[in-house]
Amino acid sequence: MPDKATLLGPMQVIPHEYPNIRCRSIDVTLPQTGTRIETLVDQLLVDVSAGPVEPIVAYRGTYRWVQTFEPVRLEKPEAVPPRLKVGGVYLITGGLGGMGLTLARHLAETLQAKLILTDQLALPTSTEWDAWLSTHHEDDGVSRKIRQVRELEAFGTEILVIQSDVTDQVQMQSIVAQARARFGRIDGAIHTAGIPGGGLIQLKTREMVEQVMAAKVKGTLVLAEALRQVPLDFLVLCSSINSVVSRLGQVDYGAANAFLDACIHTHTSQPMLAINWEPGGKSEWRPRPGRN
Ligand SMILES: NC(=O)c1ccc[n+]([C@@H]2O[C@H](COP(=O)([O-])OP(=O)(O)OC[C@H]3O[C@@H](n4cnc5c(N)ncnc54)[C@H](OP(=O)(O)O)[C@@H]3O)[C@@H](O)[C@H]2O)c1
């Protein structure tokens, strides 16, 4: 269950913040027969009495699984990758954020894609954009987003920008309906909506953690449900390397991203993929003032 995977966040971050505590995750499914249970108990005793070997272990049947990683080189594709379509219709949550706009620009530029960008921020209607730009500073958040949407439109892209909260089922279902009414279909979706975590466990409140978990945990479930009947080529979840390489002050953010990583194994009705982005580049991922 992906909700249980959220434990991997605290499990990895607690030892950074409390050096006297060691954490390991030992994941078991209880066997049905007595002899198997005895074997499992023996295996668990060996595991808990051993030193800090593998931090993440799972027992399944007679197998003991440990987490490993393999390097993979991603070559630049020569042609359009098979899951992307020229003129495809793509829904991006958090579409006016740094990564959302970067991916939107790439899809617009290379595929002349039609885009549905959802965001918490409400833009004025397009007929009011000139008036807004002439009466607001160029650094104003809405002005910047208007200019960025216009840059996308300059590629000849059709864009639907819709304000919504990705955790709201009714709003997300309505967005899917509006997108299908306008473009006839949705070929793929990218879930970038998210809020950065940050702050020591001792100083965290429940509200702070809920804010960070909302878009990634509830938002992913809401989005997957809203798109359940839509035959997609892909549903990409933007996770973070923080779910694998834990960092101080990232207990909630690591947990939320661990949920995304696990989701792709349980939501098999859609072709889901999680990408563990590394912070960096133009849209460096740093906690924003006033968030927590
Ligand atoms: N950029 C990086 O270096 C990096 C690295 C690793 C992982 N990631 C992941 O990639 C994703 C995108 O990152 P980013 O750099 O593009 O962040 P960003 O610039 O802050 O954009 C995130 C967008 O999501 C929106 N959002 C947040 N909660 C939402 C909600 N409940 N409903 C609808 N929209 C919501 C935000 O709207 P508001 O601004 O109105 O809140 C914002 O526009 C995040 O999930 C992040 O965890 C990013």
PDBQT file of the ligand as one rigid body, heavy atoms in Angstrom, charges set to zero:
ROOT
HETATM    1  N1  LIG A 301      12.249  22.030  -8.991  1.00  0.00    +0.000 N 
HETATM    2  C1  LIG A 301      13.018  21.111  -8.460  1.00  0.00    +0.000 C 
HETATM    3  O1  LIG A 301      14.240  21.267  -8.363  1.00  0.00    +0.000 OA
HETATM    4  C2  LIG A 301      12.397  19.811  -7.978  1.00  0.00    +0.000 A 
HETATM    5  C3  LIG A 301      13.221  18.790  -7.491  1.00  0.00    +0.000 A 
HETATM    6  C4  LIG A 301      12.648  17.599  -7.051  1.00  0.00    +0.000 A 
HETATM    7  C5  LIG A 301      11.270  17.431  -7.127  1.00  0.00    +0.000 A 
HETATM    8  N2  LIG A 301      10.495  18.432  -7.583  1.00  0.00    +0.000 N 
HETATM    9  C6  LIG A 301       9.041  18.218  -7.628  1.00  0.00    +0.000 C 
HETATM   10  O2  LIG A 301       8.526  18.688  -8.846  1.00  0.00    +0.000 OA
HETATM   11  C7  LIG A 301       7.272  19.297  -8.655  1.00  0.00    +0.000 C 
HETATM   12  C8  LIG A 301       7.271  20.703  -9.272  1.00  0.00    +0.000 C 
HETATM   13  O3  LIG A 301       8.298  21.490  -8.698  1.00  0.00    +0.000 OA
HETATM   14  P1  LIG A 301       8.465  23.023  -9.098  1.00  0.00    +0.000 P 
HETATM   15  O4  LIG A 301       9.863  23.363  -8.947  1.00  0.00    +0.000 OA
HETATM   16  O5  LIG A 301       7.778  23.283 -10.390  1.00  0.00    +0.000 OA
HETATM   17  O6  LIG A 301       7.633  23.752  -7.929  1.00  0.00    +0.000 OA
HETATM   18  P2  LIG A 301       6.800  25.116  -8.010  1.00  0.00    +0.000 P 
HETATM   19  O7  LIG A 301       7.446  26.069  -8.939  1.00  0.00    +0.000 OA
HETATM   20  O8  LIG A 301       6.537  25.574  -6.613  1.00  0.00    +0.000 OA
HETATM   21  O9  LIG A 301       5.426  24.635  -8.662  1.00  0.00    +0.000 OA
HETATM   22  C9  LIG A 301       4.533  23.812  -7.993  1.00  0.00    +0.000 C 
HETATM   23  C10 LIG A 301       3.173  24.240  -8.408  1.00  0.00    +0.000 C 
HETATM   24  O10 LIG A 301       2.213  23.383  -7.788  1.00  0.00    +0.000 OA
HETATM   25  C11 LIG A 301       1.133  24.218  -7.384  1.00  0.00    +0.000 C 
HETATM   26  N3  LIG A 301       0.376  23.581  -6.312  1.00  0.00    +0.000 N 
HETATM   27  C12 LIG A 301       0.765  23.313  -5.048  1.00  0.00    +0.000 A 
HETATM   28  N4  LIG A 301      -0.234  22.738  -4.368  1.00  0.00    +0.000 NA
HETATM   29  C13 LIG A 301      -1.280  22.643  -5.224  1.00  0.00    +0.000 A 
HETATM   30  C14 LIG A 301      -2.598  22.169  -5.112  1.00  0.00    +0.000 A 
HETATM   31  N5  LIG A 301      -3.072  21.640  -3.966  1.00  0.00    +0.000 N 
HETATM   32  N6  LIG A 301      -3.399  22.232  -6.202  1.00  0.00    +0.000 NA
HETATM   33  C15 LIG A 301      -2.953  22.751  -7.366  1.00  0.00    +0.000 A 
HETATM   34  N7  LIG A 301      -1.712  23.228  -7.536  1.00  0.00    +0.000 NA
HETATM   35  C16 LIG A 301      -0.894  23.185  -6.475  1.00  0.00    +0.000 A 
HETATM   36  C17 LIG A 301       1.788  25.498  -6.915  1.00  0.00    +0.000 C 
HETATM   37  O11 LIG A 301       0.862  26.553  -6.900  1.00  0.00    +0.000 OA
HETATM   38  P3  LIG A 301       1.106  27.793  -5.879  1.00  0.00    +0.000 P 
HETATM   39  O12 LIG A 301       2.398  28.426  -6.307  1.00  0.00    +0.000 OA
HETATM   40  O13 LIG A 301      -0.084  28.636  -6.099  1.00  0.00    +0.000 OA
HETATM   41  O14 LIG A 301       1.185  27.167  -4.525  1.00  0.00    +0.000 OA
HETATM   42  C18 LIG A 301       2.859  25.678  -7.962  1.00  0.00    +0.000 C 
HETATM   43  O15 LIG A 301       2.408  26.397  -9.083  1.00  0.00    +0.000 OA
HETATM   44  C19 LIG A 301       7.004  19.289  -7.160  1.00  0.00    +0.000 C 
HETATM   45  O16 LIG A 301       6.088  18.256  -6.882  1.00  0.00    +0.000 OA
HETATM   46  C20 LIG A 301       8.348  18.992  -6.540  1.00  0.00    +0.000 C 
HETATM   47  O17 LIG A 301       8.228  18.210  -5.362  1.00  0.00    +0.000 OA
HETATM   48  C21 LIG A 301      11.015  19.618  -8.004  1.00  0.00    +0.000 A 
ENDROOT
TORSDOF 0
